[in-house]
Amino acid sequence: MKRSTFARVSALALIAAMSFSACSKKQPAEIKVRHKDLDETVAASESEPAIPIETTETLPVETDATTTAAPVTSSDDVINVYTYTSDLADLCYRFEETHPDFPYAFNITQIDTYSGYSDILEGVIRDGSEAPDIFAVDESFGYDYFQGELMDYTAPYEDFGIDVDDGIDYAVIAPYIVETGTRASDNQVVGLSYQSDGCVMVYRTDIAEEVFGTSDPLDIDVLIGGDSGSWDNFKAAAEKLDEAGYCAVSGYYDMWVLQKSQSTSSWVVDGKPNISPENESFLDTAYEFQDYMNQTTWWSEAWNADMAGKSDREVFAYFGPAWFINYTLEVNAGSTMGKWNVTEAPLSAYWGGLWVVPSIYASNADSEKKAAIGEFLYWLTLDTSEDGAQYYMASGEFRDGKLTQVASEVVQASVDITIPVLGDQADINYYFANASQYAPCNHKSGDDDAINSMFLEYVQYYLNGENTREETIEYIKNDMPYYISN
C-alpha cells in the first residue's frame, strides 16, 4: 500500500506515540507559581506531560505577527522566571541559598508541558503585563525567539553587564549552544544554557567483549569510527555483531539522533520545502542497516525492552546525551545495569536542550535590577568556579548524583563522577565534553519537529517495501507544505 499526501494526522499520531514511556496517561498541564515558601499548583490544560525530546507537538497560537514588545518593566522586588522544568526552578533556589545578600526573590512560574508552556509563554511575552524577566525555551520551540517573529522580545546578555564573548571563551561553551542562542537580527547572544546535550555512543560492554574481544572505550571508539563523520566503520562493526546474533542498534530512529544534526540546510528555506542531501541520504543509511536493527521506534515497549536485553536479538548501542542515560537507559536497563559504557559516536550531534533567555522587559528595568539579573545569568551559564551552578550540577551534588552534562567544557572536565548504569566508568565526562564541543548546530526551522516525524514515518514505509525510494522522496515533497506554518 502506497502512502501519499495528507499524512498529517498519522504523523501527529506518531508524535503522540513517541512519548516518554512513563508519561502514557494524559494529565492536565500544571502551572506552579513558586515564590520562596509559596508553591501553588493550578491545572492549566489537558495535554501530554513534558518529555525531554525534540518530537513534541507545539500547538499554533493565533497572534498578530506585526506586534512589537511594549517598553514596560516587570515588578521591582522580584525576578520573574518562566520555566517548563523544575531544574531551572531549583537552581533559582540554590542561588538564593548561596547568595543570602541577593536583594531580589525569584517568582517562578513552572508549566509542566511543552505545548502548554510554549503557548502560555508566547501569550505573556506578547502582552507584557505579566511577562517574565527570564524564561526558558527548548530546542523544540525556541526557534521563534532566536530567528523568528519573537526575536524582538528577547534581550542580549550584554545588556545585563555580562562580557559574554570573554565568558564564552573562558568557560569553553559548546559552539552549538552559542550559535543557537544568537539572535539572527543582530548576532547578539540572547540565550545560553547551563546544560549540554552532545550525544555519545552508549554500548554494552559484555557484547563488546564477546564480539570484539575488548570493551575498552578507546578501542571501541576506533572500531566504530568515533567522530569520523561516517557510518562506514560502524557498519563494519554491525556486520560482525550480526554474525554473532546481535543488533547494532535498536532502530533507525536511534541513528536519526545523529544524522539529523548533519544537515547543511533546514527543512524549510525561504518558506519553501527543502530536502537537504544529508537528510535524503538517511533513506539509504536506514536501508543499509535494516538487517542490523530491530526496527523499533523511540519510547516504544520494544525500544525499552532492547535496553534490558529482553529481545530475541540483543542490542549493542544507543546514541544520546546525559538525560537519555539518566531518564531512559537507567530506568529500563534491568539486568543490563552496569553493563554499559560510553565513547564517541560516529557522527557528532546534540539532542534537545534548554536555553535561558532574558526578556526585553528585563532590559528595561532599572540599573540595579538589571545588574542583579546579570549576576544570576552569569552564575547560571558562565561561572566556572566551584561556587557556580554548573559545578554544582556536574559534580553530582544536584539531583542526588544524577549524571549532568553541563555547557562549560572547563567545568565538565574538572569533575569526576561515576554512575551505576555505566559500570562506574571513570572517564565519562571526557566523552561528554568532546561530544558537546564538536556537535554541529544543525540548520533549524520552526517546523522541524512535525517534518522530522513525517519524514521518519516515510522511512518506515520505505523499509517495509511499501514505496520505492523515488516514490518516498516524491511523497515527502508533496506532504511537506502541510507542515509549514504561515
WOVENDA-V211408 format. One record per backbone hydrogen bond with DSSP energy under -0.5 kcal/mol. NH is the residue of the N-H (numbers start at 1). CO is the residue of the C=O. E is the energy in kcal/mol with one decimal. If there is no record, write none. Layout:
nh=NH co=CO e=E
nh=NH co=CO e=E
This chain:
nh=11 co=7 e=-2.4
nh=12 co=8 e=-2.5
nh=13 co=9 e=-1.9
nh=14 co=10 e=-1.8
nh=15 co=11 e=-1.9
nh=16 co=12 e=-1.8
nh=17 co=13 e=-2.0
nh=18 co=14 e=-1.2
nh=18 co=15 e=-0.7
nh=19 co=16 e=-1.0
nh=23 co=20 e=-2.7
nh=24 co=21 e=-0.7
nh=27 co=47 e=-1.0
nh=29 co=45 e=-4.6
nh=31 co=42 e=-2.9
nh=32 co=30 e=-0.6
nh=32 co=110 e=-3.5
nh=33 co=31 e=-0.7
nh=33 co=40 e=-2.4
nh=34 co=32 e=-0.8
nh=34 co=108 e=-3.9
nh=35 co=33 e=-0.5
nh=35 co=38 e=-1.5
nh=36 co=106 e=-0.6
nh=38 co=35 e=-2.5
nh=40 co=33 e=-2.1
nh=42 co=31 e=-2.4
nh=44 co=29 e=-3.3
nh=47 co=27 e=-1.6
nh=47 co=45 e=-0.7
nh=50 co=112 e=-2.3
nh=53 co=51 e=-1.8
nh=56 co=54 e=-0.5
nh=59 co=57 e=-0.6
nh=63 co=61 e=-0.8
nh=65 co=63 e=-0.8
nh=67 co=64 e=-1.9
nh=72 co=70 e=-2.4
nh=79 co=105 e=-2.8
nh=80 co=78 e=-0.6
nh=81 co=107 e=-2.7
nh=82 co=134 e=-2.0
nh=83 co=109 e=-2.5
nh=89 co=85 e=-1.0
nh=90 co=86 e=-2.9
nh=91 co=87 e=-2.0
nh=92 co=88 e=-1.9
nh=93 co=89 e=-1.7
nh=94 co=90 e=-2.0
nh=95 co=91 e=-2.2
nh=96 co=92 e=-2.0
nh=97 co=93 e=-2.3
nh=98 co=94 e=-2.1
nh=99 co=95 e=-1.1
nh=102 co=99 e=-2.2
nh=105 co=77 e=-1.1
nh=107 co=79 e=-2.2
nh=107 co=105 e=-0.5
nh=108 co=34 e=-3.7
nh=108 co=106 e=-0.7
nh=109 co=81 e=-3.2
nh=110 co=32 e=-2.5
nh=110 co=108 e=-0.6
nh=111 co=83 e=-2.3
nh=111 co=109 e=-0.5
nh=112 co=30 e=-1.8
nh=112 co=110 e=-0.5
nh=117 co=113 e=-2.2
nh=118 co=114 e=-3.0
nh=119 co=115 e=-2.0
nh=120 co=116 e=-2.1
nh=121 co=117 e=-3.2
nh=122 co=118 e=-2.1
nh=123 co=119 e=-1.9
nh=124 co=120 e=-2.4
nh=125 co=121 e=-2.5
nh=126 co=122 e=-2.3
nh=127 co=123 e=-2.2
nh=128 co=124 e=-2.5
nh=131 co=128 e=-0.9
nh=133 co=80 e=-2.1
nh=134 co=80 e=-2.1
nh=135 co=357 e=-2.7
nh=136 co=82 e=-1.8
nh=137 co=355 e=-2.3
nh=139 co=353 e=-1.7
nh=141 co=138 e=-1.3
nh=142 co=138 e=-1.4
nh=145 co=142 e=-1.0
nh=146 co=142 e=-0.9
nh=146 co=143 e=-1.1
nh=147 co=143 e=-3.4
nh=148 co=143 e=-1.2
nh=150 co=144 e=-1.4
nh=151 co=148 e=-1.4
nh=153 co=150 e=-1.6
nh=154 co=151 e=-1.9
nh=155 co=358 e=-2.1
nh=157 co=189 e=-2.5
nh=159 co=156 e=-1.3
nh=160 co=157 e=-2.0
nh=161 co=158 e=-1.6
nh=162 co=157 e=-1.0
nh=163 co=161 e=-0.5
nh=164 co=162 e=-1.8
nh=167 co=163 e=-2.4
nh=168 co=164 e=-2.5
nh=169 co=165 e=-2.2
nh=170 co=166 e=-2.8
nh=171 co=167 e=-2.3
nh=172 co=168 e=-1.2
nh=173 co=168 e=-1.7
nh=174 co=407 e=-1.3
nh=177 co=174 e=-1.1
nh=178 co=174 e=-1.4
nh=179 co=175 e=-3.0
nh=180 co=176 e=-2.3
nh=181 co=177 e=-2.0
nh=182 co=179 e=-1.2
nh=183 co=181 e=-0.5
nh=183 co=188 e=-3.5
nh=184 co=146 e=-2.7
nh=186 co=183 e=-0.8
nh=187 co=183 e=-2.2
nh=190 co=181 e=-2.7
nh=190 co=188 e=-0.7
nh=191 co=181 e=-1.4
nh=192 co=356 e=-1.4
nh=196 co=405 e=-2.8
nh=199 co=349 e=-3.0
nh=200 co=320 e=-2.3
nh=201 co=343 e=-3.0
nh=202 co=200 e=-0.6
nh=202 co=318 e=-2.8
nh=203 co=201 e=-0.5
nh=203 co=341 e=-2.5
nh=204 co=316 e=-2.4
nh=205 co=203 e=-0.5
nh=205 co=339 e=-2.7
nh=206 co=339 e=-0.6
nh=208 co=204 e=-1.9
nh=209 co=205 e=-2.3
nh=210 co=206 e=-1.8
nh=211 co=207 e=-2.7
nh=212 co=208 e=-2.6
nh=213 co=208 e=-0.8
nh=213 co=209 e=-0.9
nh=214 co=208 e=-1.0
nh=220 co=216 e=-2.6
nh=221 co=217 e=-2.2
nh=222 co=218 e=-1.7
nh=223 co=219 e=-2.4
nh=224 co=220 e=-2.4
nh=225 co=221 e=-0.6
nh=225 co=222 e=-0.7
nh=226 co=221 e=-3.3
nh=227 co=345 e=-3.6
nh=228 co=225 e=-2.0
nh=229 co=346 e=-2.8
nh=230 co=346 e=-0.6
nh=234 co=224 e=-0.5
nh=235 co=231 e=-2.3
nh=236 co=232 e=-1.9
nh=237 co=233 e=-2.2
nh=238 co=234 e=-2.3
nh=239 co=235 e=-2.1
nh=240 co=236 e=-1.4
nh=241 co=237 e=-2.3
nh=242 co=238 e=-2.5
nh=243 co=239 e=-2.0
nh=244 co=240 e=-1.2
nh=245 co=242 e=-1.5
nh=246 co=241 e=-3.0
nh=247 co=314 e=-2.8
nh=248 co=292 e=-2.0
nh=249 co=292 e=-1.5
nh=250 co=317 e=-0.5
nh=253 co=296 e=-0.7
nh=254 co=251 e=-1.0
nh=255 co=251 e=-0.8
nh=256 co=252 e=-1.9
nh=257 co=253 e=-1.3
nh=258 co=254 e=-0.5
nh=258 co=255 e=-0.9
nh=259 co=255 e=-2.4
nh=260 co=256 e=-2.5
nh=261 co=258 e=-1.1
nh=262 co=259 e=-2.1
nh=263 co=260 e=-0.6
nh=269 co=272 e=-2.6
nh=272 co=269 e=-1.7
nh=274 co=267 e=-2.5
nh=276 co=274 e=-0.6
nh=280 co=276 e=-2.5
nh=281 co=277 e=-2.2
nh=282 co=278 e=-0.6
nh=282 co=279 e=-1.0
nh=283 co=280 e=-1.6
nh=284 co=280 e=-0.5
nh=285 co=281 e=-2.1
nh=286 co=282 e=-2.9
nh=287 co=283 e=-1.8
nh=288 co=284 e=-2.5
nh=289 co=285 e=-1.6
nh=290 co=286 e=-0.6
nh=290 co=287 e=-0.8
nh=292 co=289 e=-2.3
nh=293 co=290 e=-0.8
nh=294 co=249 e=-0.6
nh=294 co=250 e=-1.1
nh=296 co=250 e=-1.6
nh=300 co=297 e=-1.6
nh=304 co=300 e=-2.3
nh=305 co=301 e=-2.4
nh=306 co=302 e=-1.8
nh=307 co=303 e=-1.0
nh=307 co=304 e=-0.6
nh=308 co=304 e=-1.0
nh=309 co=306 e=-0.9
nh=310 co=305 e=-2.3
nh=314 co=312 e=-0.6
nh=315 co=306 e=-0.6
nh=316 co=247 e=-2.3
nh=317 co=248 e=-1.7
nh=318 co=202 e=-2.3
nh=320 co=200 e=-2.0
nh=324 co=321 e=-0.5
nh=325 co=321 e=-1.3
nh=326 co=322 e=-2.7
nh=327 co=323 e=-2.8
nh=328 co=324 e=-1.5
nh=329 co=324 e=-2.6
nh=330 co=325 e=-2.2
nh=332 co=328 e=-1.9
nh=333 co=329 e=-1.6
nh=336 co=333 e=-2.4
nh=337 co=334 e=-1.7
nh=338 co=421 e=-0.6
nh=339 co=336 e=-2.6
nh=340 co=421 e=-1.0
nh=341 co=203 e=-2.0
nh=343 co=201 e=-1.9
nh=345 co=199 e=-0.5
nh=351 co=197 e=-2.0
nh=355 co=137 e=-2.9
nh=356 co=192 e=-3.8
nh=357 co=135 e=-3.3
nh=357 co=355 e=-0.6
nh=358 co=190 e=-0.6
nh=359 co=133 e=-2.7
nh=360 co=153 e=-2.0
nh=363 co=359 e=-1.5
nh=364 co=360 e=-0.9
nh=365 co=362 e=-1.6
nh=370 co=366 e=-2.4
nh=371 co=367 e=-2.2
nh=372 co=368 e=-1.8
nh=373 co=369 e=-2.6
nh=374 co=370 e=-2.4
nh=375 co=371 e=-2.2
nh=376 co=372 e=-2.0
nh=377 co=373 e=-2.7
nh=378 co=374 e=-2.4
nh=379 co=375 e=-2.1
nh=380 co=376 e=-2.1
nh=381 co=377 e=-2.4
nh=382 co=378 e=-2.5
nh=383 co=378 e=-2.0
nh=388 co=385 e=-1.4
nh=389 co=379 e=-1.8
nh=390 co=379 e=-0.5
nh=392 co=388 e=-1.7
nh=393 co=389 e=-1.9
nh=394 co=390 e=-3.1
nh=395 co=391 e=-2.2
nh=396 co=393 e=-1.1
nh=397 co=392 e=-0.6
nh=398 co=392 e=-1.3
nh=400 co=397 e=-0.8
nh=401 co=396 e=-1.8
nh=402 co=399 e=-1.3
nh=404 co=402 e=-0.5
nh=406 co=404 e=-0.7
nh=407 co=194 e=-0.9
nh=409 co=172 e=-2.4
nh=409 co=407 e=-0.5
nh=410 co=171 e=-1.6
nh=412 co=408 e=-2.6
nh=413 co=409 e=-2.5
nh=414 co=410 e=-0.6
nh=414 co=411 e=-1.1
nh=415 co=411 e=-0.6
nh=415 co=412 e=-0.7
nh=422 co=419 e=-1.0
nh=423 co=420 e=-2.3
nh=424 co=419 e=-1.9
nh=425 co=422 e=-1.3
nh=428 co=425 e=-0.5
nh=430 co=427 e=-0.6
nh=431 co=427 e=-1.1
nh=432 co=428 e=-2.0
nh=433 co=429 e=-2.5
nh=434 co=430 e=-2.0
nh=435 co=431 e=-2.3
nh=436 co=432 e=-2.0
nh=437 co=433 e=-2.0
nh=438 co=434 e=-2.1
nh=439 co=435 e=-0.6
nh=439 co=436 e=-0.6
nh=442 co=440 e=-1.2
nh=443 co=263 e=-0.8
nh=448 co=445 e=-1.4
nh=451 co=447 e=-1.9
nh=452 co=448 e=-3.4
nh=453 co=449 e=-2.0
nh=454 co=450 e=-2.2
nh=455 co=451 e=-2.9
nh=456 co=452 e=-2.5
nh=457 co=453 e=-1.8
nh=458 co=454 e=-1.9
nh=459 co=455 e=-1.9
nh=460 co=456 e=-1.7
nh=461 co=457 e=-1.7
nh=462 co=458 e=-2.3
nh=463 co=459 e=-2.5
nh=464 co=460 e=-2.1
nh=465 co=462 e=-1.3
nh=466 co=461 e=-2.4
nh=467 co=461 e=-0.7
nh=472 co=468 e=-2.5
nh=473 co=469 e=-2.3
nh=474 co=470 e=-2.1
nh=475 co=471 e=-2.8
nh=476 co=472 e=-2.3
nh=477 co=473 e=-2.3
nh=478 co=474 e=-2.3
nh=479 co=475 e=-2.1
nh=480 co=476 e=-2.0
nh=481 co=477 e=-0.6
nh=482 co=479 e=-1.6
nh=483 co=480 e=-2.2
nh=484 co=481 e=-0.9
nh=485 co=483 e=-0.6
